[in-house]
């Protein structure tokens, strides 16, 4: 399923980057789990948006408050 919805997800991630608005933890986790290509995009996105409180540590996505 991951590659079929990749264009829509990629567009949503690009919009989140432009607006600096978190598109939702559920959405990010779904993308992270379903599509390895989007994992790279999410890593770059959370690095640009530290206000979200999300980080990628050793390839694992974590919330700062955990």
PLY file of the C-alpha trace (Angstrom):
ply
format ascii 1.0
element vertex 66
property float x
property float y
property float z
element edge 65
property int vertex1
property int vertex2
end_header
0.00 0.00 0.00
2.86 2.37 0.76
3.96 3.12 -2.78
0.39 3.61 -4.07
-0.32 6.44 -1.66
3.22 7.85 -1.69
2.41 10.84 -3.97
-0.44 11.96 -1.68
1.63 11.43 1.46
4.65 13.21 -0.04
2.46 16.19 -0.91
1.09 16.30 2.63
4.64 16.15 4.06
5.77 18.95 1.74
2.85 21.09 2.88
3.73 20.38 6.52
7.30 21.50 5.80
6.18 24.73 4.14
3.72 25.61 6.90
5.88 24.16 9.71
2.73 22.47 10.98
2.74 18.91 12.28
0.46 16.80 10.12
-0.25 14.53 13.08
1.61 11.80 14.89
-0.72 9.12 13.52
-0.04 10.22 9.95
3.72 10.39 10.51
3.80 6.97 12.18
1.71 5.45 9.40
4.06 6.83 6.75
7.09 5.74 8.78
5.81 2.18 9.10
4.40 1.70 5.59
6.92 3.33 3.29
10.71 3.29 3.80
11.14 6.02 1.18
9.03 8.38 3.26
11.10 7.59 6.34
13.91 9.62 4.79
11.56 12.54 4.11
10.22 12.42 7.67
13.75 12.41 9.13
14.56 15.59 7.19
11.22 17.16 8.09
11.49 16.64 11.84
15.05 18.00 11.75
13.66 21.21 10.21
10.80 21.42 12.71
12.20 20.91 16.22
9.14 22.66 17.68
7.21 19.44 17.03
9.13 17.65 19.76
9.98 14.72 17.48
13.44 13.40 16.71
15.04 10.50 14.86
17.66 8.75 16.95
19.59 5.86 15.44
16.89 5.49 12.79
14.05 5.39 15.32
11.41 8.10 15.52
10.83 9.26 19.09
8.93 12.00 20.89
11.16 14.18 23.07
8.88 13.75 26.05
9.32 9.95 26.09
0 1
1 2
2 3
3 4
4 5
5 6
6 7
7 8
8 9
9 10
10 11
11 12
12 13
13 14
14 15
15 16
16 17
17 18
18 19
19 20
20 21
21 22
22 23
23 24
24 25
25 26
26 27
27 28
28 29
29 30
30 31
31 32
32 33
33 34
34 35
35 36
36 37
37 38
38 39
39 40
40 41
41 42
42 43
43 44
44 45
45 46
46 47
47 48
48 49
49 50
50 51
51 52
52 53
53 54
54 55
55 56
56 57
57 58
58 59
59 60
60 61
61 62
62 63
63 64
64 65
